[in-house]
Each structure stands twice: as C-alpha cells, then as structure tokens.
Amino acid sequence: MTSTASTADARAHARSQAATASTAGPGLPEGVEAARITFAQRIPPNGYANVVLGRGTRIRLSDPAGAACAHLLLLRPDAPWERLNVADTVKVPWQAYLGDGHPLLSDQGRILATVLADTSGSHDTLCGPTAEARQLLRLAGAKHGLEPRDIGPTVSFFRGVRVESDGGLTATGSAAPGSSVDLLVHLPVILLVANAAHPLDDCAATDLDAVAWAAPEDLDITHNSDPEYQRAVQNTERAWTAALTLEVRP
C-alpha cells in the first residue's frame, strides 16, 4: 500500500497518479483552424463548465454518446443582472421549441446568442434544471462572483419536451449519438452549463462536449428573417455600438 503519512509521501503519491491519468477531450470541429479554438472541454456526467465568451464566438455543444443534457444559462459579464430570459426567448419568437435561428434573449430585448446548425432537435425551454443541475450551476457561477440568486431559469439541450393538447408535458428523450447544436454569441457572455439529468427524464447523463471558436464573420449573416428577430438584432447592435463608443472616448 502506498504511504501518504507524510507530506512528501502524499506528494509522491499524487504525482504518480497524475503521471498515469488520461483526460479525454472533446472532438474538434472539422474545417476550423486550431488557432481559432478558444475553449474546449469534455464535461462528464454531473459536471459543469463556466467560461466567458466574446462577441462573435461560435460554440458547439455535442452529445457524443446520446444521453447528455446541457442545462445552459447566459449572463452579461459586465452587467450580470442582464441574463437569459427564458420567457422572452419563448414569447418573442412565438415558438417554444428551439431550433435553427432561434434567439436566446435577455429581458432587455437583446440577443445573447442564436441557435445555429442544430442536428438534434431535442431541446427544452419549459422545465428548467433539476435541483442537482441548479446546484452545479451555482458552483459554476460562484467562480465568476455570482450568487445563488443569479442562477435563473435555463434552457436544456439534448433532452426534448413536447406540450400535449391538454397542456401536459411529455419527455421525448434524446436524439442520436453525435448530435450537436451551435450557438453564435452576439454579446459577451458568461456561459454556465451543467450536464445532469432532466426533470422529466431521469436517464443518467453521459459526456457533453463544448468547443468554442472565433467566428465574427457569422455576425454578418442573416440567420432569421422574422421581424421580431430583426428588431432584437437592432437592439443588440445598438447596445454594442454604444459600449464601443464609451471605450474609445479620451
């Protein structure tokens, strides 16, 4: 048995484990230069990630084994009181089901991110996180100085929910292994994500991959022609331009 009775022995034991440990990383997106990758992490079941992403970042969440569940919250790093508003994210686009071109809105009518290139189609805006997922998000948020009260409702990717004609909610499960969804960040955000079971689907979570890269050119593309989306884009660009003007003043 390895001795850890002294500090020196404990250090030697820890270093011997580190030398043999292997950490699996996420698969990187094809066609994206390695120099453009700004963040890459494999999030294990009941794990979380937290990162500040700049405007024009594209982040891909992937479900390699087919049972991940990404409970996601976005907040402005310079003004964390402005955060993902799930009610407006559903109400403004007249759509509760997330898919290509769907904006993730704040309560200021600004787009924090847009859903792009969705190959899953199994997502949820209605149930929010479990108690376990909320606790993981609180831990993630604490690393950015956030308090439990800052952790509001979330959207969940890779576990679908449908509304029945009587108003009841039915879990529809996950899509195929290897499914992914891309988000385009319109304003700098703190991204918090917990990988844990869904409130209506207690199937244990599997690994979740998150990879982000610089894609400012995507901001010049019209991802949704609906008038509600276009108004939100205008609100977002106005706020961004005003902030830049303040930064360049002498």
C-alpha positions in Angstrom: 0.0 0.0 0.0 1.3 3.5 -0.9 2.2 5.5 2.2 0.7 9.0 2.5 1.7 9.5 6.1 3.9 12.5 5.4 3.6 15.5 3.0 6.5 14.1 0.9 4.8 10.7 0.6 1.4 12.3 -0.2 3.0 14.5 -2.9 4.8 11.5 -4.5 1.5 9.5 -4.5 -0.4 12.4 -6.1 2.2 12.9 -8.8 2.3 9.2 -9.6 -1.4 9.2 -10.2 -1.2 12.3 -12.4 1.5 10.7 -14.5 -0.8 7.8 -15.4 -4.1 9.7 -15.6 -5.6 10.3 -19.0 -8.1 13.1 -19.6 -10.4 12.7 -22.6 -11.0 15.9 -24.6 -13.8 16.8 -27.0 -13.6 16.2 -30.7 -12.7 19.4 -32.5 -15.0 20.6 -35.4 -13.8 19.8 -38.9 -12.7 22.8 -41.0 -11.9 25.0 -38.1 -8.3 26.0 -37.7 -6.8 25.1 -34.3 -5.7 28.7 -33.8 -9.3 29.8 -33.8 -10.3 27.5 -31.0 -10.8 29.5 -27.8 -12.3 26.9 -25.4 -12.6 23.1 -25.5 -13.9 20.9 -22.6 -15.5 17.5 -22.2 -18.0 17.8 -19.3 -18.6 14.5 -17.6 -22.0 13.4 -16.1 -22.9 15.6 -13.2 -20.2 18.0 -14.1 -20.2 21.7 -15.2 -18.3 24.3 -17.2 -18.0 28.0 -16.9 -16.4 30.4 -19.4 -16.6 34.0 -20.6 -17.1 34.1 -24.4 -16.6 37.1 -26.5 -18.9 38.5 -29.2 -18.6 36.6 -32.4 -17.8 33.3 -30.7 -19.4 30.2 -32.0 -19.8 27.4 -29.5 -20.7 23.8 -30.4 -22.3 21.6 -27.8 -22.2 17.9 -28.7 -23.7 14.8 -27.4 -21.2 12.0 -28.3 -22.9 9.1 -26.5 -26.5 10.2 -27.0 -27.6 11.0 -23.4 -26.1 14.3 -22.4 -28.3 17.0 -21.0 -26.9 20.6 -21.2 -28.7 23.0 -18.8 -27.5 26.3 -20.0 -27.5 29.9 -18.7 -26.1 33.0 -20.2 -25.3 36.3 -18.4 -23.6 39.5 -19.4 -20.2 39.6 -17.6 -20.2 43.4 -17.3 -23.8 43.5 -16.1 -24.9 40.1 -14.8 -28.3 41.3 -13.9 -28.9 41.0 -17.7 -29.2 37.3 -18.4 -31.0 34.7 -20.4 -34.8 35.3 -20.1 -36.5 32.0 -21.0 -40.0 33.5 -21.0 -38.9 36.1 -23.6 -36.9 33.5 -25.5 -40.2 31.6 -26.0 -42.6 34.6 -26.3 -40.8 37.0 -28.7 -40.2 34.4 -31.5 -43.7 32.9 -30.9 -42.0 29.5 -30.5 -41.3 27.3 -27.5 -39.3 24.7 -29.4 -35.6 25.6 -30.0 -34.2 25.1 -33.5 -32.1 26.9 -36.2 -32.3 30.6 -36.0 -33.9 30.8 -32.5 -32.6 33.7 -30.4 -31.7 33.3 -26.7 -32.9 36.7 -25.4 -32.3 38.8 -22.4 -35.2 40.7 -20.7 -33.8 43.9 -22.4 -34.8 42.6 -25.8 -31.2 41.8 -26.8 -29.9 38.6 -28.3 -27.3 36.9 -26.2 -26.9 34.0 -28.6 -28.6 32.5 -31.7 -29.1 28.8 -32.2 -27.4 27.6 -35.4 -26.8 24.3 -37.2 -28.9 22.1 -34.9 -28.7 18.4 -35.7 -30.5 17.3 -32.5 -33.9 18.9 -32.3 -34.4 17.5 -28.8 -34.3 20.6 -26.5 -36.5 22.1 -23.8 -37.4 25.7 -22.7 -40.2 24.7 -20.3 -38.9 22.7 -17.4 -35.7 24.3 -16.2 -33.0 22.5 -14.3 -33.3 19.8 -11.6 -32.2 20.7 -8.1 -28.9 18.8 -8.8 -28.3 20.8 -12.0 -29.1 24.1 -10.3 -26.5 23.3 -7.6 -23.9 22.6 -10.3 -24.8 26.0 -12.0 -24.4 27.7 -8.6 -20.9 26.2 -8.2 -20.1 27.3 -11.8 -21.5 30.8 -11.2 -19.6 31.2 -7.9 -16.3 31.2 -9.9 -17.5 34.4 -11.5 -18.6 36.1 -8.3 -22.3 35.2 -8.9 -24.7 34.3 -6.0 -27.4 31.7 -5.9 -30.0 34.4 -6.7 -28.2 35.0 -10.0 -29.0 31.5 -11.3 -32.3 31.8 -13.0 -34.3 29.6 -15.4 -32.3 27.7 -18.0 -32.8 26.1 -21.4 -31.9 22.4 -21.8 -30.2 20.9 -24.9 -30.4 17.3 -26.0 -33.5 16.3 -23.9 -36.7 17.1 -25.7 -40.1 18.0 -24.2 -43.4 18.5 -26.0 -46.7 20.1 -24.9 -49.8 17.9 -25.2 -53.2 19.2 -26.3 -54.3 19.1 -22.6 -51.3 21.2 -21.6 -49.3 18.3 -20.1 -45.6 18.0 -20.8 -44.1 14.8 -22.2 -40.4 14.0 -22.4 -39.3 12.9 -25.9 -35.8 11.8 -25.0 -32.6 12.4 -26.8 -31.6 12.3 -30.5 -29.0 10.1 -31.9 -25.4 9.9 -30.5 -23.2 12.5 -32.1 -25.9 15.2 -32.3 -24.8 18.8 -31.8 -26.1 22.3 -31.7 -24.1 25.5 -32.4 -24.7 28.9 -30.7 -23.5 32.2 -32.0 -22.7 34.7 -29.3 -23.9 38.3 -30.1 -22.7 40.0 -26.9 -20.0 39.0 -24.4 -21.5 36.4 -22.0 -20.7 34.2 -19.1 -21.7 30.8 -20.2 -22.7 28.4 -17.4 -23.6 24.8 -18.3 -24.4 21.8 -16.1 -24.6 18.2 -17.5 -27.2 16.4 -15.5 -30.5 14.5 -15.9 -33.7 16.3 -17.0 -36.6 16.9 -14.6 -38.9 14.8 -16.8 -36.3 12.3 -17.9 -34.2 10.7 -15.2 -32.0 8.8 -17.7 -28.4 9.2 -16.4 -26.4 11.8 -18.4 -23.4 10.9 -20.5 -20.5 13.1 -21.6 -21.1 16.6 -23.0 -18.6 18.2 -25.3 -18.2 22.0 -25.6 -15.9 23.6 -28.2 -15.8 27.4 -29.0 -14.0 29.2 -31.7 -13.8 32.8 -33.1 -16.3 33.3 -35.9 -17.1 37.0 -36.1 -18.0 36.6 -39.8 -21.1 34.8 -38.7 -22.5 38.0 -37.2 -22.8 39.4 -40.8 -25.1 36.6 -41.9 -28.9 36.9 -41.6 -29.8 33.8 -39.5 -33.5 34.6 -39.2 -35.7 37.0 -41.3 -38.6 37.2 -38.8 -39.3 40.8 -37.9 -39.1 40.0 -34.1 -35.6 38.6 -34.6 -34.5 41.6 -36.7 -35.7 44.1 -34.1 -33.8 42.1 -31.4 -30.7 42.3 -33.7 -31.1 46.1 -33.9 -31.4 46.4 -30.1 -28.3 44.3 -29.7 -26.2 46.2 -32.2 -27.3 49.5 -30.7 -26.1 48.4 -27.2 -22.8 47.0 -28.6 -22.1 50.2 -30.6 -22.8 52.4 -27.6 -20.4 50.4 -25.4 -17.7 50.7 -28.0 -18.2 54.4 -28.2 -17.6 54.7 -24.5 -14.4 52.7 -24.7 -12.8 54.9 -27.3 -13.5 58.2 -25.6 -10.4 60.0 -24.3 
